[in-house]
């Protein structure tokens, strides 16, 4: 069963290649449905709506196995 993650955060520039301050991306999840992930994505996106350096995306984890709760 696929799981969904919301991944992103603050980037150095609007080319969205390198994270700000050398930090890694933030992860939220896993979520069992796309709708749950979309809700989390919206919350993070709206919380940072005034910052052009923030970006979040929904990632589908096809390799997840039932009962596996480890990070993608």
N, C-alpha and C positions, 0 to 999 in steps of 0.2 A: 504494500500500500504506500503510495507516495506521501511525503510530508512536505510542508512548505515552511520556508524561513524568510524573514525580513532582514535584509543585510544592507548596511550602509553607514552613513555618518557624515562627519565634516571632512571636506577635502581641502587641499592647499589652494587649488585654483578651480575654475569652472570647466577644465578639461576632464575632471573627475578621474585622474589617474593615481595620484598619491594622497594618502590620508594626511590630514593636518597633524602637526606635532609628532609625527612618526607613530601615531597610534594605529592600531589595527581597526578593521571595521567592527561596528556593533552588530550583534546578532540577536534576533528575537524569534523565539519558537522553540521547538517545532510546533506547527499547527497542523491539525488533521485535515482541514479543508482550506481551499483557496479563499473562501469567504472570510474565515477567521484571520488568515494572513493579510487579506486586503484591509480588514478592520485595523489591524496593528500597523500596517503600512500607512494608512490614512492618519492614524494618531501621531506617528512619528513625523510624517510629512507636514501636517498642520502645526505641530509643535515647533517646527523649524521653518515655517513658511517665509519668514522675513530674512532668511539667510540663503543667498544664492550659492553658497559653498556646501550645502547639505544635499545629499541625495540618498534615497533608499529604494530598494528594489525587492521584488518577491522572487525567490528562487525555489524551484521545484526539485526536491531530492528524490529521484527515481530509485536510488539504491537502498532506500530504507527498508528494513525488514520489520515485520510485526514484532512488537516487544522490544525493539532496539531503540533505546532512548539516548544514544550517544550523539554528539554533535556531528553535523555533516562535514 
